[in-house]
Amino acid sequence: MTDRTAEKNRDNEVPLQKKLDDLYALVDGIEVAMMTTRRPDGHLVSRPMQTQERTAGTDLWFVTNVEAGKMEELATDPHVNLGYYKGRTREWVSVSGTAIVSQDRTLIREFYKPDWRAWFGDEGGERDGGPDDPRIALVLVEAHSVTYLKNERGLPMTLFEVAKGIVTGEPPKTGALRELGEQEIQRATRMEGTQ
């Protein structure tokens, strides 16, 4: 998205609750994010991660294997980016934040889903893919900023806007481009923590 296109689509004059509701609908509807981490050699790498839970505000939980390469990457540099994209509607979410790894068994049991067994496999004993499997860890991404594009016009209108942009040379209005900065994220956390 070019600067001109971003400016045409910018829509931050909406109440915080509306921004949050639209963000949650996008994350819940897309489910899988590309989590980008920095390798120890400085290069970036992305991998698909399924969102497990949302917390108050904009923080997100993921499950991982403590033996995975991303664990070394997160230990070296906990800064991550989560990229969600919905091809059919061209909606997307970008979350910039810090990852915190937890092996808190109570929390893992609370979030545990039976389909995790498929990803961890049964190696026998306690390494059975169950909630007490020592390989299972949770990754909390504490959001620092969020940017997303919400398509409120439907796909036919979006395609019309793109075609019109090709003909006129004007950037298309493809959706509502919204941002949540640190202050809004802190307010959202407080708001939802009191509900």
Disulfide bonds with the S-S distance in Angstrom:
none
